[in-house]
Amino acid sequence: MCHLGAHRQFDAMGKSTAGSARRPSRVVSAKDLVEQAKVAKDAGQHQLALEKLQQAAKRGRAQSEVARYELALLHAQLGQHEESNRWLQELGFAWKLSPAILDGTCLLGSHTPGEENLVVAFDDALPLELLSSLQDAFKPEAAFWSEHCYPTPGFFSYNQSLEESSLTTLAAQTLERLAAKSFPEVLQNQRVTSLEWWAHSRPAGSGSGRQLHYDLDEVDLRALEEAATPKHPLVSCVLYLSGSASRCSVTMVTDQDLQPESRAKRAWLCEPKVNRALLFNGKLLHGVIPSLASPDSQGPRITLMLGLWGTPGPSCSPAPEGPGRDLGPNMHLPEKGFDWPAALEVTRLSSSKKPRLEVTEASPALLAPVSPVWCTVDTATGSPKRSSVDFLGKWFLQEAPEQLQRFAPRTIEVEEVSMEELERLRAASKRADAQMPPVDFNTLAPTSLRSFVVHEEPRMVAVPQFLSSEELESQRSPRGTEKLRRRDFSVRNE
């Protein structure tokens, strides 16, 4: 982080007028201003953050557009929607999430158990012994995180038969019985045959969201034919292993599905609470809504996500061969080389039998559905310019919301990274033998990373979420019609 100082003075010929004995202060770059603004925002200094971003927005190159995007988001979170729209217009955005969702006022509404076959929530979902064992397996210092070199540059998950014996399959068996009561139309002619699971940890006080996305078979997506519907879980679940409802970003589930012309009309929001399980139809668009950070929050936000798959199931990736190596979606569990699988053994429980169902009725844990979900941005006369940057959060859209159902054969993931991890990734990306793309000159991060948080003591710094226009063009399919798909700011995510 650079220090603020006086700008250099130049004469008419462009030469510096500073004396040779005095070393001039370096002009603060737009990138540094954006990072300083993020620090201020996460510290609750919103006015200072706005000032820094406004300075950065006056600079050239992609970082000025990143600053405008962050200005639009922060103004929206502060309830200043006219100002937010002004910045969105400059970037060419035509659609945005409802103001009530972005500023959090919808959280003041009434609560509901959800809606059958779409989305429900259960409090006290797991027996306490099973919950405690899972919390231990995924605690911040657990081997699971270090042996995966978490956070990783790409999404990874594991796939198990529901007949296997482990803490994760026991949790899935419990949630399957809850799903059978709440999703009769989804499960009446289908049997859950396998479990996909993945976990995420976010730092205390983080207000970062995770982009709107669908849970899909990522392996088959690479060869998906045009107009074909991707495979998806029957039911997706978010199990909150930690988190306080008043201090963490909320999960949003919409009724927008994979049909080409589908556009969300309603959205349900779920606040994190320990041992709360959010279940939703596996074909629905969802994500985590960014919020203003809570600097005084205690502990990280840890979630275990479970996808209940039927037939046909997802295509699986091979088991990883070593820590942090060859990670992918729906991997088989490793048989050697790792310590973390031992933490999921059922021998940690007093009984390995299927847990008794502790709860049978959905809880009024969801905010009453918000409608509308999408709103148009009030645009000035004439055609707004199109941004040269492709932003990945999907809170704001340049095209109609139903375009989110258009998929490219390749996905790019989003993760949270520590400063130490970022430095490791930067170094790895420069090695000739590394299987990583080069470092991007704007973010100084490997170009596979595009929406992540850097945690730098004593505060958190968020790195902007964008692809350069050159990278965007290189990622398009030969047909040139598909858009890049994003999976949940740690991305696939909740």
N, C-alpha and C positions, 0 to 999 in steps of 0.2 A: 504494500500500500504506500503510495507516494505522499509526501507532505505538501500541503498547499503553500504557495509562495507567490511573489510578484511575477507578472509576466515579463518576458524579455522585451525590450524596446528596440525598434528597428528604424533606421533612417529611410529616406525615400529610395535608396538604392537596394534596400533589403538587408543591409549589413547591421550587425548588432552594435548598439551604442553603449553597451555595458563596458566598463573599464576592464582592462586585462587583469588587474589585481583582484577583481571581484568575480567570483564564480556565480553566474546567473542561476536563478531557480528554474527548475524544469516545469514546463507547462503541463498541467494535469490533463491526462488523456481522458477521452470520453469513457473508455473502459474503466479507468480508475474512479471516475465520478460515479458510474453506475454501481461499482462495488461499494463505494463509500455510502451511496444512497441505500443500498441493501442493508449495510451495517446499521445505519440510522433507523431504517424501517423496523428491523428486528429488535432494536432497542426501544421502540415506541416513540422515536423522534420523527414523527410523520412529516411535519413541516420542513425540517431539515432535509429529509429524504426527497421531498418534492422539489426543493431548491436545487439539490444536486442533480436530480434527473432533468430539470429544466435547463441547467447549464449543459449537460451532456447532449440534450436534444438539439442544441444549436450547432453541434459539431457535424462533420461529414461522416461518410462511411456507414457500415452496418450498425455500429454501436449507437448512433444517434436514433436509429429506428428501434433498437432494443430499449433505449431510454424512453421513447414515446410509448412503447408497449407497456413498460413498467409504470409510466405515468397514468395511462388509461386504467390499468389494474388497480393502482393505489387509490386514485380518485374514486373508482367504483366501490372499493372496499370501505372508503370513508363516507359513502353516500353522496358523493359529488358527481352525479351522473351526467350532467351537462358538460362539465369539464372532461369527464372520461370520454364522452362521445366526440368531443373536439379532436382529441388525440387519435381516437379510432378512425375518424374520417381521414386524417392525414395519412394513416397507414392503409387505407382502402378496405377496412373491415365493414361488412354490410350487416352482420348478425352478431348477437352477443347473448349470453345467458341473462335470464331475468334479473333486473336490478335487485329484487328482494333476495335472490340467491347470492349475488356477489357481495352485497353489503351485510348479509346475515340477518336482516329484519324478518325473514321468513321463519327463523328459529324461535320467534316469539309466539308463533301460532300454536294451535292445539295439536295433540298427539293422537296417533291411530295405530292399531296393530298392523296395518298394511292392507293388501288386497290379494285375495286368493289367486293363485297361479301367476302372480306377478312379483310381489315382494312382501316379506314378513320379517319380523324380528322377534327373538326370544331372549329374555333375560334369564340368568342362571341356567344357561343352556347345557353345560357339562357338569357331571358330578365333581365335587370339589377336589377329590384325590386326582382324577384325571386332569383337571385344569391345572392343579399345582405342578404335576409332573411335566406338562407341556410348557408351563411358564419357566420351569427349571431348564428344559431342553433348549429354549430360545431366549434365555436371559442374555443381557448385553455381553457378558464375558464368556458365553457358551462357545464350545468348539465349533458349532455350526457356522458362526459368522466368520471366524478367523480361517477355518479350513476351506471356505469358499472365497477367501479374499474379498469379503463383502465390504462395501458395495461393489458390484461387478459392472463392467461396461455393457452387459447384455442381460436380458431376462433369462432365468433358469427356473425349472420346476422339476418335481419328481412325480412318477406315476407308479402306483401300487394296485395290485388286485385287492378288492375289498375283503378277500379271504385271508390275506396276510395278517400276521399278528404284530401289531405295533401301536404306539400311542396315537399316531395319526389315523390309522384305520379304525381304531376304537372311536375316535372323535367323529370320523366320517359315518360310522354306523349309527351313532347317536343322532347326528344331523340328518341322516337319511330318513330315520323314522319321523323326525319333525317335518321333513320335506314331504313325506307321504301324506301327511295330514293337510298340508297347505298348498300342495301343487298336484291335486288329483288329476287334472287334465294332462299335465306334463308327464306324470309317472304311471298313468293307468295302463298303458300298453308298453311301457319300457321298464327295464330292470337296471339298476345301477350296477355296473360291472367293474369299474375301476375308479380310483381316486387320483386326481392330480392335486398336488399341494405345493405351495411356495410360501415364503415368509418374508416380511419386511420390518425393518426397524428404522424409526425416524427420531431425530434428536429431540430432547425436551425443549419445548417452546417453539418448535418449528411450525410456521404457518403455511408452509408450502403445500400446494395441491399436487394431485397426480392426474395427468391428462385424461380426458374422456376417451374411453376405449371399449372394445368388446373382448371377452374371453374366447379365444379361438384355438384351433389346432394350427400352431405356427409352422410346424414342419410341412404339413400339406398345403399351407397357404402359399408357399413358394411356387407351387406348380398349379395353383388354382386357375381354372379356366375362366374366361370372361363371362360375367353374368351368373356364375355358379355361386351358391351359398356356402360359405365355409362351415366346417364342422365346429360345434361348440358344446360345452357341457349341458347336461339337462338342467341342472341347478348349480349355481355358484354360491359360495358362502364366504363371509368374512367373520372370523372369530377374533374378537378383541382380547388379547392377552394382557394388555395394560391400557392406560389412558383414562383421562378424566373428561367427562362430557363438556365441561366448561372451559377446557384448556386445549383441546385438540381439534384439528380440522375434521369436518364431517364428510361422510361418504354419501354420494348422491347416486340414486338409481332412477333412470328415466323409463318411460314406456316406449322409447324409440328402439326398434329392433333391426334385424338384418335385412328386412325387405327393402328393395331399392328406393321406394318412395316414402318410407317411414320417416316421420318427423315427430319428435317428442311433444306431447300435449301436457303431460303431467310428470312431476319428479318428486320422489320421496327422499328425505334426508335423514340419516342415522348418525347420532352422536356417539362417539366411542364410550364404552363402559366395560369394565372388566367382566368377562364371561358373558358378554352379549354376543349373540350370533345373528348376523344379517344374512338372510337367504333370499335369492332372487332368481328369476328365470334366466337361464344361462345365455340367452340370446339378446339380453338388454344392454344398452349403452349405459356406462356408469363411470365413476371416477371419484376423486377426492377434491373438494372445493378449496381453493387457497383462502386462507384467512389471515388476519393480522396476528403476528406472533405474540405469544404469551411468555415474556422473559422469566416470569416467576413460576412456571410450571415445573412439576417434579417428575423426573424419570422420562425415558423415551416412550414413544408410541410403537408398540410391537403388535403386529397382526399376523395371523396365520390364515391364509386363503386356501379354500378347498373347492375343487371342481368335481362334481359328481357326474361321471361320464356313463353313457349307456352304450348301445351297439348301433353303428360301429364306433369304436373308441378312437382316441387320437393316435396318430403315428408317434412312436417313441424314439428318443435319442439314446445312444449308448451311455452306460454309466461313466462318470468321470474317472480318469485314470490317476489323478492326483489333485491336491489342493489347488483350486483356482484354475484348473485346466479343462478345456473342452467342455464348457458348460452349455447346456441347451435346454429347450423345453421338453417336458415329459421324459426325463431321464429315468433309467432304471437305477435303483439304489446300488451304491458301490458295495462290493463284498470285501474289499480290503483297501488299505491305504488311508483310512480315515478313522477318527475317534468318535465323531459326532453321532453316527447311527446308534451307538450304544445307549445314548441318552433317550432314545425312542423305544427301547425295549420294554415290553409289558411286565418284565420281572420287577420293574420299579413300583408296580402296583401291588396291593395286597391280594388282588384277584385279577386274572387275565380274562375273565368272562365278560361278555357283552354288558356294558354298564346299564343299570336300571334307568329308565327314562324319568328324570326328575321333574320335568315340566312338560305339559301337554298342550297348553294354550298359548297363542302368540301374545306378546306383550305390547302395550301401547307405547312403543319405543320409537316410532317413526313420526317425524313431523308430517302433519296433514299435507296431502299432495299440493305442490306449488304449480300454479298454472297462470299464465303461459310459462313454458320453459325457455323458449327462444324469443327474442325480440329483435326487431330491425333497428339498426343504428340510423338515427336521423342524419341523412346526408345532405350536404350542400348541393346547390344546383350544379348540373354538369356531372360527368362521370368521375368518381374519385380515382386517384392514382392507385396503382397496385403496388404493395410493398415488395421490395426486392428481397425481403427476408421471410422465411416460412416459419411461423411460430407454432409450437407444438402442443401448447396446453389445451387448445380447443375451447377456451372460455369465450373467445372471439373468433368469428369465422369470416373469411372473405367470400365464401360461396354458401349456398343454401345448406342447412343442417343435414339434409338427406344425402349430401355428398360424402358424409362420413362413412357411408356404407360402400364406398368405392375403395378397393384394396389394391395395393401394389404387391408384387411377389416377394418383396423384401421388407423386413421390418427393422426399425432402428429403435433401440431401447433407451430408457432413461433411468438413471440411478442417482442416489445420493453418494457422495464421496467425501472422505475426510481430506484435509490438506495433505497429510502424509500419503494417503492413497493416491491423490491427484499427482503428487510429485513422482510416485512410483510409476504411474501410468504414463506420465510425460516421458520419463526416462526409457520405459519399455518401448514406447512408440518410436523412439529415435534409433533403436537398435536395428541393424540390417536384417537380423533373423527373426524379428518380432512379427507376429501375425496380427498386426494392428495398423490402422491407417496413420498417416502423418499428423503432426500437431497442427491445429488450426491457428493461423496467425492472430485472429481476433480474440479467442478465448484462451490460447495457449494450452488447450486440452486436446487429447486425441479426438479426431473428427467423428468417431463413433459415439461420442458423448455429447449430448446436446441439451439436456435439461436436468441439471443436477445441482446439489447444494454442497458447498464447501464449508466445513466447520473449522474455523480458525479461532483459537483462543484470543480474547475471551468471548467473542461473538461469532455469529454465523454469517457467512457471506454467500449469497446466491449467485451462481453464474448464469447468465441469460440463456433463455431457451430459444435457439434458432438454428437454422441451417442457412448457409450462404446460398445465394442464387445459383452459383456454379455447382455446388454440391447437390442442390435440389434438382437441377437439370440432369446431372449425371445419374441420379437415382430413379428417374422416370423409366417406365417400361418402354419397350420398342413401339407399342401402340401410341404412347404419349398421352393416354387418357386417364390413367390411374393416378391417384394421389398417394403420397406416402401415408402409411397408417401408423398411428402412435398408440402405444399401450399404456398404467397409473403407474409422472414425476417419480418414479422408480419402477420404472416402468417396467412386463405385464404386472399389473399391480392390482389394487383392490378394484 
